[in-house]
């Protein structure tokens, strides 16, 4: 049986504001651990977040550039999860009423134009960073990144190959850099991507079981991880196995997902 890959991408772009999304702490990269923190981004009880207007301006700018509908009003929500890099126990994000919806980007693939739809663009705060020391039985937490403003840009599952995914990411990064709202530095984590990958029999429309790929810190890593995961899905199904919806890590040293 021949299978068709189905790929959707979730991009997190750090915004080039001087201060964080809900407090006045600096967003400067490379400071000493926990230097750019305050009671708001450290999640102290009783603090009141105040929205950075520049973040809204940048979100609308990105939405207009990607042909999105700009909402007259939008709403923040709490995304609850418990992890050391998120001291409040929830992330301030958007869900039901994002600021931008129903857009698209036209990309060039092998000399042909292809339209990739964008489901939504929404504002949210970044989490801190966990530091796992080598040969140690404990981890450290750096909250300098906690509260740094992000745009999450979610595509429809319109991509079919790893090369298309790479072209989409390069076009999106170039656009954000041209707009001067994100520096696009993947090594520093200011432009990050998660990939949702599934396969289905050719000629069918139902979506297959997907896996979400993380730890993708370069365009090459995205393309290699997607290619590997597509082949893994096909191998499992061809052998009569069953795929599990799960999150998988890209291991760049072994060039496998796990």
Secondary structure, 3 states (H helix, E strand, C coil): CCEEEEEEEEEEEECCCCECCCCCCECCCCCCCCCCCCCCCCCCCCCCCCCCHHHHHHHHHHHHHCCCEECCCCCCEEEECCCCCCCCCEEEECCCCCCEEEEEEEEEECCEEEEEEEEEEEEEECCCEEEECCCCCCEEEECCCCCCEEEEEEECCCECCHHHHHHHHHHHHHHHHHCCCCCCCCCCCCEEEEEEEEEEECCCCCCCCCEEEEEECCHHHHHHHHHHHHHHHHHHHHCCCCCCCEEEEEECCCCEEC
